[in-house]
Amino acid sequence: MAADASPGRKILLVEDEPNVIELMTIFLTRKGYEIHNVIEGTEVFDKVREIRPDLIILDIMLPKLNGFEVCSRLKSDPSLKNIPVMILSALVQKSEIEMGVRMGADMYMTKPFHNAELISNIEKLLGQK
């Protein structure tokens, strides 16, 4: 299935680094996804309820509330727990990846990443919905 075959699928990008936001937004928009962005962990919950994303891409190192805590809260909320969460982080230690999985992440990718790998993983997660 081509990436362009799922137009309008909504992705919430939780990322505070402006360059990463810009590059990912351009890339994913070209692939047919609708991208929404928040930069603080505390903003995630209202935004998720507002837009009902098909997927959340979550950084760990965020202002106010880190990605591990955000993931844990999302996955413990019965109305939000079925939204797939992909952690995309520069934290690459085995213990950090294990923590992400323990907090309920559906997938853990490390930065830097290849665009093809990102799209493949997004499609895998969206295909599970």
Backbone as XML, in Angstrom:
<?xml version="1.0"?>
<chain id="A" units="angstrom">
  <residue number="1" name="MET">
    <atom name="N" x="0.849" y="-1.183" z="0.000"/>
    <atom name="CA" x="0.000" y="0.000" z="0.000"/>
    <atom name="C" x="0.894" y="1.247" z="0.000"/>
  </residue>
  <residue number="2" name="ALA">
    <atom name="N" x="0.627" y="2.153" z="-0.873"/>
    <atom name="CA" x="1.424" y="3.388" z="-0.950"/>
    <atom name="C" x="1.082" y="4.308" z="0.206"/>
  </residue>
  <residue number="3" name="ALA">
    <atom name="N" x="2.080" y="5.057" z="0.655"/>
    <atom name="CA" x="1.855" y="5.988" z="1.766"/>
    <atom name="C" x="0.762" y="6.987" z="1.426"/>
  </residue>
  <residue number="4" name="ASP">
    <atom name="N" x="0.674" y="7.354" z="0.139"/>
    <atom name="CA" x="-0.307" y="8.344" z="-0.284"/>
    <atom name="C" x="-1.729" y="7.796" z="-0.294"/>
  </residue>
  <residue number="5" name="ALA">
    <atom name="N" x="-1.878" y="6.506" z="-0.011"/>
    <atom name="CA" x="-3.201" y="5.895" z="-0.038"/>
    <atom name="C" x="-4.003" y="6.175" z="1.227"/>
  </residue>
  <residue number="6" name="SER">
    <atom name="N" x="-3.418" y="6.881" z="2.191"/>
    <atom name="CA" x="-4.173" y="7.180" z="3.411"/>
    <atom name="C" x="-4.211" y="8.693" z="3.639"/>
  </residue>
  <residue number="7" name="PRO">
    <atom name="N" x="-4.869" y="9.423" z="2.731"/>
    <atom name="CA" x="-4.885" y="10.883" z="2.859"/>
    <atom name="C" x="-5.626" y="11.328" z="4.112"/>
  </residue>
  <residue number="8" name="GLY">
    <atom name="N" x="-5.112" y="12.400" z="4.699"/>
    <atom name="CA" x="-5.822" y="12.983" z="5.835"/>
    <atom name="C" x="-5.666" y="12.242" z="7.139"/>
  </residue>
  <residue number="9" name="ARG">
    <atom name="N" x="-4.847" y="11.196" z="7.198"/>
    <atom name="CA" x="-4.608" y="10.552" z="8.487"/>
    <atom name="C" x="-3.885" y="11.557" z="9.357"/>
  </residue>
  <residue number="10" name="LYS">
    <atom name="N" x="-4.355" y="11.740" z="10.578"/>
    <atom name="CA" x="-3.811" y="12.781" z="11.447"/>
    <atom name="C" x="-2.700" y="12.245" z="12.338"/>
  </residue>
  <residue number="11" name="ILE">
    <atom name="N" x="-1.598" y="12.984" z="12.365"/>
    <atom name="CA" x="-0.480" y="12.654" z="13.237"/>
    <atom name="C" x="-0.234" y="13.840" z="14.155"/>
  </residue>
  <residue number="12" name="LEU">
    <atom name="N" x="-0.165" y="13.565" z="15.450"/>
    <atom name="CA" x="0.224" y="14.589" z="16.414"/>
    <atom name="C" x="1.711" y="14.419" z="16.670"/>
  </residue>
  <residue number="13" name="LEU">
    <atom name="N" x="2.475" y="15.443" z="16.317"/>
    <atom name="CA" x="3.916" y="15.454" z="16.516"/>
    <atom name="C" x="4.208" y="16.225" z="17.803"/>
  </residue>
  <residue number="14" name="VAL">
    <atom name="N" x="4.736" y="15.516" z="18.794"/>
    <atom name="CA" x="5.061" y="16.136" z="20.078"/>
    <atom name="C" x="6.574" y="16.298" z="20.109"/>
  </residue>
  <residue number="15" name="GLU">
    <atom name="N" x="7.011" y="17.504" z="19.784"/>
    <atom name="CA" x="8.431" y="17.761" z="19.556"/>
    <atom name="C" x="8.679" y="19.238" z="19.820"/>
  </residue>
  <residue number="16" name="ASP">
    <atom name="N" x="9.804" y="19.553" z="20.485"/>
    <atom name="CA" x="10.086" y="20.955" z="20.822"/>
    <atom name="C" x="11.240" y="21.554" z="20.022"/>
  </residue>
  <residue number="17" name="GLU">
    <atom name="N" x="11.857" y="20.772" z="19.165"/>
    <atom name="CA" x="12.989" y="21.264" z="18.372"/>
    <atom name="C" x="12.480" y="21.801" z="17.032"/>
  </residue>
  <residue number="18" name="PRO">
    <atom name="N" x="12.575" y="23.122" z="16.806"/>
    <atom name="CA" x="11.983" y="23.731" z="15.604"/>
    <atom name="C" x="12.435" y="23.110" z="14.284"/>
  </residue>
  <residue number="19" name="ASN">
    <atom name="N" x="13.712" y="22.763" z="14.160"/>
    <atom name="CA" x="14.190" y="22.159" z="12.909"/>
    <atom name="C" x="13.549" y="20.806" z="12.653"/>
  </residue>
  <residue number="20" name="VAL">
    <atom name="N" x="13.407" y="20.009" z="13.696"/>
    <atom name="CA" x="12.791" y="18.688" z="13.556"/>
    <atom name="C" x="11.314" y="18.854" z="13.196"/>
  </residue>
  <residue number="21" name="ILE">
    <atom name="N" x="10.638" y="19.779" z="13.850"/>
    <atom name="CA" x="9.220" y="20.035" z="13.560"/>
    <atom name="C" x="9.049" y="20.399" z="12.083"/>
  </residue>
  <residue number="22" name="GLU">
    <atom name="N" x="9.860" y="21.334" z="11.624"/>
    <atom name="CA" x="9.729" y="21.818" z="10.255"/>
    <atom name="C" x="9.990" y="20.699" z="9.233"/>
  </residue>
  <residue number="23" name="LEU">
    <atom name="N" x="11.102" y="19.989" z="9.411"/>
    <atom name="CA" x="11.450" y="18.935" z="8.457"/>
    <atom name="C" x="10.421" y="17.807" z="8.451"/>
  </residue>
  <residue number="24" name="MET">
    <atom name="N" x="9.991" y="17.372" z="9.621"/>
    <atom name="CA" x="9.022" y="16.276" z="9.682"/>
    <atom name="C" x="7.668" y="16.710" z="9.144"/>
  </residue>
  <residue number="25" name="THR">
    <atom name="N" x="7.275" y="17.948" z="9.422"/>
    <atom name="CA" x="5.990" y="18.437" z="8.925"/>
    <atom name="C" x="5.992" y="18.473" z="7.397"/>
  </residue>
  <residue number="26" name="ILE">
    <atom name="N" x="7.055" y="19.008" z="6.814"/>
    <atom name="CA" x="7.150" y="19.064" z="5.350"/>
    <atom name="C" x="7.126" y="17.645" z="4.765"/>
  </residue>
  <residue number="27" name="PHE">
    <atom name="N" x="7.961" y="16.767" z="5.301"/>
    <atom name="CA" x="8.069" y="15.408" z="4.777"/>
    <atom name="C" x="6.741" y="14.650" z="4.891"/>
  </residue>
  <residue number="28" name="LEU">
    <atom name="N" x="6.133" y="14.680" z="6.081"/>
    <atom name="CA" x="4.913" y="13.893" z="6.300"/>
    <atom name="C" x="3.708" y="14.492" z="5.581"/>
  </residue>
  <residue number="29" name="THR">
    <atom name="N" x="3.674" y="15.813" z="5.445"/>
    <atom name="CA" x="2.584" y="16.453" z="4.698"/>
    <atom name="C" x="2.653" y="16.018" z="3.229"/>
  </residue>
  <residue number="30" name="ARG">
    <atom name="N" x="3.864" y="15.970" z="2.695"/>
    <atom name="CA" x="4.038" y="15.509" z="1.301"/>
    <atom name="C" x="3.586" y="14.065" z="1.123"/>
  </residue>
  <residue number="31" name="LYS">
    <atom name="N" x="3.659" y="13.289" z="2.183"/>
    <atom name="CA" x="3.216" y="11.892" z="2.124"/>
    <atom name="C" x="1.703" y="11.758" z="2.341"/>
  </residue>
  <residue number="32" name="GLY">
    <atom name="N" x="1.026" y="12.892" z="2.510"/>
    <atom name="CA" x="-0.433" y="12.859" z="2.607"/>
    <atom name="C" x="-0.990" y="12.886" z="4.018"/>
  </residue>
  <residue number="33" name="TYR">
    <atom name="N" x="-0.123" y="13.062" z="5.018"/>
    <atom name="CA" x="-0.598" y="13.097" z="6.398"/>
    <atom name="C" x="-0.918" y="14.527" z="6.819"/>
  </residue>
  <residue number="34" name="GLU">
    <atom name="N" x="-1.877" y="14.647" z="7.720"/>
    <atom name="CA" x="-2.229" y="15.940" z="8.313"/>
    <atom name="C" x="-1.467" y="16.028" z="9.631"/>
  </residue>
  <residue number="35" name="ILE">
    <atom name="N" x="-0.567" y="17.019" z="9.745"/>
    <atom name="CA" x="0.326" y="17.099" z="10.906"/>
    <atom name="C" x="-0.117" y="18.207" z="11.849"/>
  </residue>
  <residue number="36" name="HIS">
    <atom name="N" x="-0.205" y="17.865" z="13.112"/>
    <atom name="CA" x="-0.462" y="18.828" z="14.188"/>
    <atom name="C" x="0.733" y="18.745" z="15.122"/>
  </residue>
  <residue number="37" name="ASN">
    <atom name="N" x="1.050" y="19.841" z="15.785"/>
    <atom name="CA" x="2.251" y="19.851" z="16.624"/>
    <atom name="C" x="1.981" y="20.540" z="17.953"/>
  </residue>
  <residue number="38" name="VAL">
    <atom name="N" x="2.520" y="19.971" z="19.015"/>
    <atom name="CA" x="2.615" y="20.652" z="20.311"/>
    <atom name="C" x="4.057" y="20.505" z="20.770"/>
  </residue>
  <residue number="39" name="ILE">
    <atom name="N" x="4.511" y="21.473" z="21.577"/>
    <atom name="CA" x="5.921" y="21.458" z="21.977"/>
    <atom name="C" x="6.129" y="21.137" z="23.447"/>
  </residue>
  <residue number="40" name="GLU">
    <atom name="N" x="5.068" y="21.108" z="24.231"/>
    <atom name="CA" x="5.197" y="20.788" z="25.657"/>
    <atom name="C" x="4.359" y="19.558" z="25.988"/>
  </residue>
  <residue number="41" name="GLY">
    <atom name="N" x="4.909" y="18.719" z="26.849"/>
    <atom name="CA" x="4.191" y="17.518" z="27.256"/>
    <atom name="C" x="2.821" y="17.797" z="27.841"/>
  </residue>
  <residue number="42" name="THR">
    <atom name="N" x="2.688" y="18.915" z="28.545"/>
    <atom name="CA" x="1.410" y="19.224" z="29.191"/>
    <atom name="C" x="0.312" y="19.579" z="28.185"/>
  </residue>
  <residue number="43" name="GLU">
    <atom name="N" x="0.687" y="19.936" z="26.950"/>
    <atom name="CA" x="-0.299" y="20.331" z="25.928"/>
    <atom name="C" x="-0.901" y="19.131" z="25.195"/>
  </residue>
  <residue number="44" name="VAL">
    <atom name="N" x="-0.299" y="17.970" z="25.361"/>
    <atom name="CA" x="-0.678" y="16.810" z="24.564"/>
    <atom name="C" x="-2.130" y="16.402" z="24.774"/>
  </residue>
  <residue number="45" name="PHE">
    <atom name="N" x="-2.579" y="16.366" z="26.009"/>
    <atom name="CA" x="-3.867" y="15.747" z="26.321"/>
    <atom name="C" x="-5.035" y="16.533" z="25.745"/>
  </residue>
  <residue number="46" name="ASP">
    <atom name="N" x="-5.006" y="17.859" z="25.864"/>
    <atom name="CA" x="-6.063" y="18.685" z="25.269"/>
    <atom name="C" x="-6.050" y="18.548" z="23.754"/>
  </residue>
  <residue number="47" name="LYS">
    <atom name="N" x="-4.851" y="18.560" z="23.160"/>
    <atom name="CA" x="-4.738" y="18.480" z="21.700"/>
    <atom name="C" x="-5.237" y="17.135" z="21.191"/>
  </residue>
  <residue number="48" name="VAL">
    <atom name="N" x="-4.918" y="16.060" z="21.894"/>
    <atom name="CA" x="-5.372" y="14.728" z="21.486"/>
    <atom name="C" x="-6.901" y="14.664" z="21.509"/>
  </residue>
  <residue number="49" name="ARG">
    <atom name="N" x="-7.493" y="15.214" z="22.537"/>
    <atom name="CA" x="-8.961" y="15.201" z="22.623"/>
    <atom name="C" x="-9.594" y="16.086" z="21.548"/>
  </residue>
  <residue number="50" name="GLU">
    <atom name="N" x="-8.891" y="17.159" z="21.191"/>
    <atom name="CA" x="-9.403" y="18.081" z="20.177"/>
    <atom name="C" x="-9.350" y="17.482" z="18.773"/>
  </residue>
  <residue number="51" name="ILE">
    <atom name="N" x="-8.207" y="16.901" z="18.385"/>
    <atom name="CA" x="-8.047" y="16.460" z="16.986"/>
    <atom name="C" x="-8.215" y="14.953" z="16.777"/>
  </residue>
  <residue number="52" name="ARG">
    <atom name="N" x="-8.193" y="14.157" z="17.839"/>
    <atom name="CA" x="-8.287" y="12.688" z="17.746"/>
    <atom name="C" x="-7.325" y="12.136" z="16.689"/>
  </residue>
  <residue number="53" name="PRO">
    <atom name="N" x="-6.002" y="12.247" z="16.938"/>
    <atom name="CA" x="-5.029" y="11.795" z="15.940"/>
    <atom name="C" x="-5.072" y="10.282" z="15.734"/>
  </residue>
  <residue number="54" name="ASP">
    <atom name="N" x="-4.622" y="9.866" z="14.552"/>
    <atom name="CA" x="-4.509" y="8.439" z="14.253"/>
    <atom name="C" x="-3.215" y="7.869" z="14.828"/>
  </residue>
  <residue number="55" name="LEU">
    <atom name="N" x="-2.252" y="8.774" z="15.101"/>
    <atom name="CA" x="-0.939" y="8.363" z="15.592"/>
    <atom name="C" x="-0.307" y="9.535" z="16.328"/>
  </residue>
  <residue number="56" name="ILE">
    <atom name="N" x="0.444" y="9.234" z="17.378"/>
    <atom name="CA" x="1.202" y="10.259" z="18.101"/>
    <atom name="C" x="2.685" y="9.918" z="17.962"/>
  </residue>
  <residue number="57" name="ILE">
    <atom name="N" x="3.469" y="10.887" z="17.478"/>
    <atom name="CA" x="4.926" y="10.748" z="17.442"/>
    <atom name="C" x="5.461" y="11.619" z="18.572"/>
  </residue>
  <residue number="58" name="LEU">
    <atom name="N" x="6.155" y="10.987" z="19.498"/>
    <atom name="CA" x="6.458" y="11.606" z="20.779"/>
    <atom name="C" x="7.959" y="11.638" z="21.066"/>
  </residue>
  <residue number="59" name="ASP">
    <atom name="N" x="8.474" y="12.834" z="21.299"/>
    <atom name="CA" x="9.859" y="12.981" z="21.747"/>
    <atom name="C" x="9.882" y="12.738" z="23.261"/>
  </residue>
  <residue number="60" name="ILE">
    <atom name="N" x="11.028" y="12.424" z="23.815"/>
    <atom name="CA" x="11.143" y="12.212" z="25.264"/>
    <atom name="C" x="11.521" y="13.501" z="25.983"/>
  </residue>
  <residue number="61" name="MET">
    <atom name="N" x="12.507" y="14.197" z="25.461"/>
    <atom name="CA" x="13.013" y="15.382" z="26.156"/>
    <atom name="C" x="12.179" y="16.608" z="25.774"/>
  </residue>
  <residue number="62" name="LEU">
    <atom name="N" x="11.145" y="16.839" z="26.575"/>
    <atom name="CA" x="10.181" y="17.918" z="26.336"/>
    <atom name="C" x="10.112" y="18.828" z="27.548"/>
  </residue>
  <residue number="63" name="PRO">
    <atom name="N" x="9.729" y="20.096" z="27.333"/>
    <atom name="CA" x="9.520" y="20.987" z="28.480"/>
    <atom name="C" x="8.295" y="20.563" z="29.292"/>
  </residue>
  <residue number="64" name="LYS">
    <atom name="N" x="8.359" y="20.761" z="30.576"/>
    <atom name="CA" x="7.261" y="20.616" z="31.548"/>
    <atom name="C" x="6.864" y="19.186" z="31.897"/>
  </residue>
  <residue number="65" name="LEU">
    <atom name="N" x="6.755" y="18.297" z="30.903"/>
    <atom name="CA" x="6.355" y="16.909" z="31.174"/>
    <atom name="C" x="7.068" y="16.049" z="30.141"/>
  </residue>
  <residue number="66" name="ASN">
    <atom name="N" x="7.921" y="15.122" z="30.589"/>
    <atom name="CA" x="8.703" y="14.362" z="29.598"/>
    <atom name="C" x="7.847" y="13.317" z="28.884"/>
  </residue>
  <residue number="67" name="GLY">
    <atom name="N" x="8.395" y="12.841" z="27.763"/>
    <atom name="CA" x="7.658" y="11.908" z="26.918"/>
    <atom name="C" x="7.303" y="10.596" z="27.589"/>
  </residue>
  <residue number="68" name="PHE">
    <atom name="N" x="8.138" y="10.110" z="28.501"/>
    <atom name="CA" x="7.800" y="8.879" z="29.220"/>
    <atom name="C" x="6.508" y="9.073" z="30.008"/>
  </residue>
  <residue number="69" name="GLU">
    <atom name="N" x="6.426" y="10.199" z="30.716"/>
    <atom name="CA" x="5.243" y="10.495" z="31.524"/>
    <atom name="C" x="4.013" y="10.706" z="30.634"/>
  </residue>
  <residue number="70" name="VAL">
    <atom name="N" x="4.196" y="11.419" z="29.531"/>
    <atom name="CA" x="3.090" y="11.636" z="28.588"/>
    <atom name="C" x="2.565" y="10.295" z="28.082"/>
  </residue>
  <residue number="71" name="CYS">
    <atom name="N" x="3.470" y="9.420" z="27.667"/>
    <atom name="CA" x="3.083" y="8.110" z="27.146"/>
    <atom name="C" x="2.331" y="7.303" z="28.197"/>
  </residue>
  <residue number="72" name="SER">
    <atom name="N" x="2.849" y="7.298" z="29.406"/>
    <atom name="CA" x="2.216" y="6.563" z="30.494"/>
    <atom name="C" x="0.791" y="7.064" z="30.745"/>
  </residue>
  <residue number="73" name="ARG">
    <atom name="N" x="0.625" y="8.383" z="30.764"/>
    <atom name="CA" x="-0.709" y="8.958" z="30.994"/>
    <atom name="C" x="-1.666" y="8.655" z="29.848"/>
  </residue>
  <residue number="74" name="LEU">
    <atom name="N" x="-1.177" y="8.748" z="28.610"/>
    <atom name="CA" x="-2.023" y="8.431" z="27.452"/>
    <atom name="C" x="-2.503" y="6.989" z="27.524"/>
  </residue>
  <residue number="75" name="LYS">
    <atom name="N" x="-1.572" y="6.079" z="27.810"/>
    <atom name="CA" x="-1.893" y="4.651" z="27.789"/>
    <atom name="C" x="-2.721" y="4.218" z="28.998"/>
  </residue>
  <residue number="76" name="SER">
    <atom name="N" x="-2.765" y="5.052" z="30.050"/>
    <atom name="CA" x="-3.595" y="4.689" z="31.203"/>
    <atom name="C" x="-4.985" y="5.332" z="31.127"/>
  </residue>
  <residue number="77" name="ASP">
    <atom name="N" x="-5.238" y="6.123" z="30.096"/>
    <atom name="CA" x="-6.539" y="6.765" z="29.902"/>
    <atom name="C" x="-7.373" y="5.901" z="28.948"/>
  </residue>
  <residue number="78" name="PRO">
    <atom name="N" x="-8.487" y="5.331" z="29.441"/>
    <atom name="CA" x="-9.268" y="4.415" z="28.595"/>
    <atom name="C" x="-9.722" y="5.034" z="27.267"/>
  </residue>
  <residue number="79" name="SER">
    <atom name="N" x="-9.937" y="6.335" z="27.225"/>
    <atom name="CA" x="-10.427" y="6.959" z="25.993"/>
    <atom name="C" x="-9.291" y="7.269" z="25.007"/>
  </residue>
  <residue number="80" name="LEU">
    <atom name="N" x="-8.040" y="7.167" z="25.462"/>
    <atom name="CA" x="-6.899" y="7.526" z="24.599"/>
    <atom name="C" x="-5.936" y="6.363" z="24.343"/>
  </residue>
  <residue number="81" name="LYS">
    <atom name="N" x="-6.055" y="5.301" z="25.125"/>
    <atom name="CA" x="-5.034" y="4.246" z="25.117"/>
    <atom name="C" x="-4.892" y="3.507" z="23.794"/>
  </residue>
  <residue number="82" name="ASN">
    <atom name="N" x="-5.905" y="3.565" z="22.924"/>
    <atom name="CA" x="-5.819" y="2.841" z="21.657"/>
    <atom name="C" x="-5.130" y="3.624" z="20.550"/>
  </residue>
  <residue number="83" name="ILE">
    <atom name="N" x="-4.768" y="4.877" z="20.813"/>
    <atom name="CA" x="-4.036" y="5.663" z="19.825"/>
    <atom name="C" x="-2.578" y="5.196" z="19.850"/>
  </residue>
  <residue number="84" name="PRO">
    <atom name="N" x="-2.054" y="4.734" z="18.705"/>
    <atom name="CA" x="-0.659" y="4.276" z="18.704"/>
    <atom name="C" x="0.309" y="5.417" z="19.023"/>
  </residue>
  <residue number="85" name="VAL">
    <atom name="N" x="1.330" y="5.092" z="19.817"/>
    <atom name="CA" x="2.351" y="6.070" z="20.183"/>
    <atom name="C" x="3.711" y="5.554" z="19.708"/>
  </residue>
  <residue number="86" name="MET">
    <atom name="N" x="4.372" y="6.382" z="18.885"/>
    <atom name="CA" x="5.734" y="6.089" z="18.461"/>
    <atom name="C" x="6.649" y="7.077" z="19.164"/>
  </residue>
  <residue number="87" name="ILE">
    <atom name="N" x="7.540" y="6.572" z="19.990"/>
    <atom name="CA" x="8.545" y="7.445" z="20.585"/>
    <atom name="C" x="9.659" y="7.623" z="19.556"/>
  </residue>
  <residue number="88" name="LEU">
    <atom name="N" x="10.030" y="8.877" z="19.337"/>
    <atom name="CA" x="11.112" y="9.212" z="18.419"/>
    <atom name="C" x="12.068" y="10.093" z="19.202"/>
  </residue>
  <residue number="89" name="SER">
    <atom name="N" x="13.199" y="9.524" z="19.616"/>
    <atom name="CA" x="14.053" y="10.209" z="20.576"/>
    <atom name="C" x="15.532" y="10.046" z="20.271"/>
  </residue>
  <residue number="90" name="ALA">
    <atom name="N" x="16.304" y="11.010" z="20.729"/>
    <atom name="CA" x="17.767" y="10.918" z="20.660"/>
    <atom name="C" x="18.309" y="10.031" z="21.789"/>
  </residue>
  <residue number="91" name="LEU">
    <atom name="N" x="17.444" y="9.635" z="22.715"/>
    <atom name="CA" x="17.867" y="8.745" z="23.806"/>
    <atom name="C" x="17.959" y="7.323" z="23.254"/>
  </residue>
  <residue number="92" name="VAL">
    <atom name="N" x="19.168" y="6.787" z="23.236"/>
    <atom name="CA" x="19.388" y="5.513" z="22.555"/>
    <atom name="C" x="19.847" y="4.378" z="23.481"/>
  </residue>
  <residue number="93" name="GLN">
    <atom name="N" x="19.974" y="4.658" z="24.765"/>
    <atom name="CA" x="20.417" y="3.622" z="25.698"/>
    <atom name="C" x="19.335" y="2.544" z="25.825"/>
  </residue>
  <residue number="94" name="LYS">
    <atom name="N" x="19.784" y="1.311" z="26.008"/>
    <atom name="CA" x="18.854" y="0.187" z="26.152"/>
    <atom name="C" x="17.847" y="0.452" z="27.279"/>
  </residue>
  <residue number="95" name="SER">
    <atom name="N" x="18.313" y="1.021" z="28.385"/>
    <atom name="CA" x="17.424" y="1.282" z="29.525"/>
    <atom name="C" x="16.341" y="2.318" z="29.163"/>
  </residue>
  <residue number="96" name="GLU">
    <atom name="N" x="16.710" y="3.279" z="28.323"/>
    <atom name="CA" x="15.743" y="4.309" z="27.914"/>
    <atom name="C" x="14.695" y="3.720" z="26.967"/>
  </residue>
  <residue number="97" name="ILE">
    <atom name="N" x="15.153" y="2.868" z="26.058"/>
    <atom name="CA" x="14.221" y="2.214" z="25.137"/>
    <atom name="C" x="13.272" y="1.307" z="25.920"/>
  </residue>
  <residue number="98" name="GLU">
    <atom name="N" x="13.825" y="0.551" z="26.881"/>
    <atom name="CA" x="12.996" y="-0.326" z="27.714"/>
    <atom name="C" x="11.976" y="0.485" z="28.513"/>
  </residue>
  <residue number="99" name="MET">
    <atom name="N" x="12.389" y="1.659" z="29.006"/>
    <atom name="CA" x="11.472" y="2.532" z="29.744"/>
    <atom name="C" x="10.314" y="2.964" z="28.837"/>
  </residue>
  <residue number="100" name="GLY">
    <atom name="N" x="10.626" y="3.318" z="27.600"/>
    <atom name="CA" x="9.585" y="3.708" z="26.650"/>
    <atom name="C" x="8.564" y="2.598" z="26.445"/>
  </residue>
  <residue number="101" name="VAL">
    <atom name="N" x="9.046" y="1.382" z="26.297"/>
    <atom name="CA" x="8.160" y="0.239" z="26.109"/>
    <atom name="C" x="7.337" y="-0.009" z="27.383"/>
  </residue>
  <residue number="102" name="ARG">
    <atom name="N" x="7.985" y="0.111" z="28.541"/>
    <atom name="CA" x="7.262" y="-0.065" z="29.809"/>
    <atom name="C" x="6.155" y="0.973" z="29.978"/>
  </residue>
  <residue number="103" name="MET">
    <atom name="N" x="6.375" y="2.180" z="29.480"/>
    <atom name="CA" x="5.379" y="3.252" z="29.589"/>
    <atom name="C" x="4.236" y="3.074" z="28.588"/>
  </residue>
  <residue number="104" name="GLY">
    <atom name="N" x="4.381" y="2.074" z="27.709"/>
    <atom name="CA" x="3.284" y="1.753" z="26.808"/>
    <atom name="C" x="3.479" y="2.127" z="25.350"/>
  </residue>
  <residue number="105" name="ALA">
    <atom name="N" x="4.666" y="2.627" z="24.987"/>
    <atom name="CA" x="4.894" y="3.007" z="23.585"/>
    <atom name="C" x="4.702" y="1.789" z="22.678"/>
  </residue>
  <residue number="106" name="ASP">
    <atom name="N" x="4.082" y="2.028" z="21.528"/>
    <atom name="CA" x="3.870" y="0.954" z="20.560"/>
    <atom name="C" x="5.127" y="0.715" z="19.736"/>
  </residue>
  <residue number="107" name="MET">
    <atom name="N" x="5.998" y="1.732" z="19.673"/>
    <atom name="CA" x="7.238" y="1.621" z="18.918"/>
    <atom name="C" x="8.219" y="2.653" z="19.458"/>
  </residue>
  <residue number="108" name="TYR">
    <atom name="N" x="9.508" y="2.355" z="19.356"/>
    <atom name="CA" x="10.555" y="3.287" z="19.807"/>
    <atom name="C" x="11.558" y="3.413" z="18.678"/>
  </residue>
  <residue number="109" name="MET">
    <atom name="N" x="11.672" y="4.595" z="18.098"/>
    <atom name="CA" x="12.673" y="4.875" z="17.061"/>
    <atom name="C" x="13.673" y="5.872" z="17.610"/>
  </residue>
  <residue number="110" name="THR">
    <atom name="N" x="14.907" y="5.749" z="17.149"/>
    <atom name="CA" x="15.930" y="6.677" z="17.619"/>
    <atom name="C" x="16.302" y="7.681" z="16.520"/>
  </residue>
  <residue number="111" name="LYS">
    <atom name="N" x="16.712" y="8.864" z="16.965"/>
    <atom name="CA" x="17.224" y="9.897" z="16.062"/>
    <atom name="C" x="18.739" y="9.762" z="16.020"/>
  </residue>
  <residue number="112" name="PRO">
    <atom name="N" x="19.375" y="10.052" z="14.915"/>
    <atom name="CA" x="18.746" y="10.397" z="13.634"/>
    <atom name="C" x="18.107" y="9.159" z="13.008"/>
  </residue>
  <residue number="113" name="PHE">
    <atom name="N" x="17.182" y="9.376" z="12.080"/>
    <atom name="CA" x="16.465" y="8.273" z="11.456"/>
    <atom name="C" x="16.442" y="8.487" z="9.941"/>
  </residue>
  <residue number="114" name="HIS">
    <atom name="N" x="16.108" y="7.421" z="9.220"/>
    <atom name="CA" x="15.937" y="7.500" z="7.767"/>
    <atom name="C" x="14.454" y="7.708" z="7.475"/>
  </residue>
  <residue number="115" name="ASN">
    <atom name="N" x="14.151" y="8.584" z="6.534"/>
    <atom name="CA" x="12.747" y="8.855" z="6.190"/>
    <atom name="C" x="11.985" y="7.596" z="5.802"/>
  </residue>
  <residue number="116" name="ALA">
    <atom name="N" x="12.636" y="6.710" z="5.044"/>
    <atom name="CA" x="11.969" y="5.477" z="4.615"/>
    <atom name="C" x="11.585" y="4.612" z="5.815"/>
  </residue>
  <residue number="117" name="GLU">
    <atom name="N" x="12.464" y="4.568" z="6.801"/>
    <atom name="CA" x="12.183" y="3.786" z="8.018"/>
    <atom name="C" x="11.022" y="4.423" z="8.792"/>
  </residue>
  <residue number="118" name="LEU">
    <atom name="N" x="11.019" y="5.754" z="8.869"/>
    <atom name="CA" x="9.933" y="6.452" z="9.568"/>
    <atom name="C" x="8.594" y="6.143" z="8.911"/>
  </residue>
  <residue number="119" name="ILE">
    <atom name="N" x="8.511" y="6.280" z="7.595"/>
    <atom name="CA" x="7.254" y="6.024" z="6.881"/>
    <atom name="C" x="6.824" y="4.571" z="7.046"/>
  </residue>
  <residue number="120" name="SER">
    <atom name="N" x="7.767" y="3.654" z="6.932"/>
    <atom name="CA" x="7.460" y="2.235" z="7.096"/>
    <atom name="C" x="6.859" y="1.973" z="8.485"/>
  </residue>
  <residue number="121" name="ASN">
    <atom name="N" x="7.464" y="2.560" z="9.519"/>
    <atom name="CA" x="6.967" y="2.352" z="10.883"/>
    <atom name="C" x="5.615" y="3.023" z="11.107"/>
  </residue>
  <residue number="122" name="ILE">
    <atom name="N" x="5.417" y="4.197" z="10.530"/>
    <atom name="CA" x="4.109" y="4.868" z="10.622"/>
    <atom name="C" x="3.031" y="3.985" z="9.990"/>
  </residue>
  <residue number="123" name="GLU">
    <atom name="N" x="3.335" y="3.459" z="8.801"/>
    <atom name="CA" x="2.364" y="2.611" z="8.108"/>
    <atom name="C" x="2.063" y="1.358" z="8.913"/>
  </residue>
  <residue number="124" name="LYS">
    <atom name="N" x="3.095" y="0.779" z="9.551"/>
    <atom name="CA" x="2.880" y="-0.410" z="10.391"/>
    <atom name="C" x="1.915" y="-0.078" z="11.525"/>
  </residue>
  <residue number="125" name="LEU">
    <atom name="N" x="2.175" y="1.040" z="12.210"/>
    <atom name="CA" x="1.322" y="1.416" z="13.350"/>
    <atom name="C" x="-0.098" y="1.754" z="12.906"/>
  </residue>
  <residue number="126" name="LEU">
    <atom name="N" x="-0.242" y="2.468" z="11.806"/>
    <atom name="CA" x="-1.572" y="2.822" z="11.320"/>
    <atom name="C" x="-2.319" y="1.602" z="10.804"/>
  </residue>
  <residue number="127" name="GLY">
    <atom name="N" x="-1.573" y="0.650" z="10.286"/>
    <atom name="CA" x="-2.192" y="-0.589" z="9.800"/>
    <atom name="C" x="-2.756" y="-1.447" z="10.912"/>
  </residue>
  <residue number="128" name="GLN">
    <atom name="N" x="-2.237" y="-1.244" z="12.134"/>
    <atom name="CA" x="-2.712" y="-2.031" z="13.292"/>
    <atom name="C" x="-4.015" y="-1.494" z="13.855"/>
  </residue>
  <residue number="129" name="LYS">
    <atom name="N" x="-4.382" y="-0.263" z="13.468"/>
    <atom name="CA" x="-5.576" y="0.358" z="14.053"/>
    <atom name="C" x="-6.832" y="-0.344" z="13.602"/>
  </residue>
</chain>
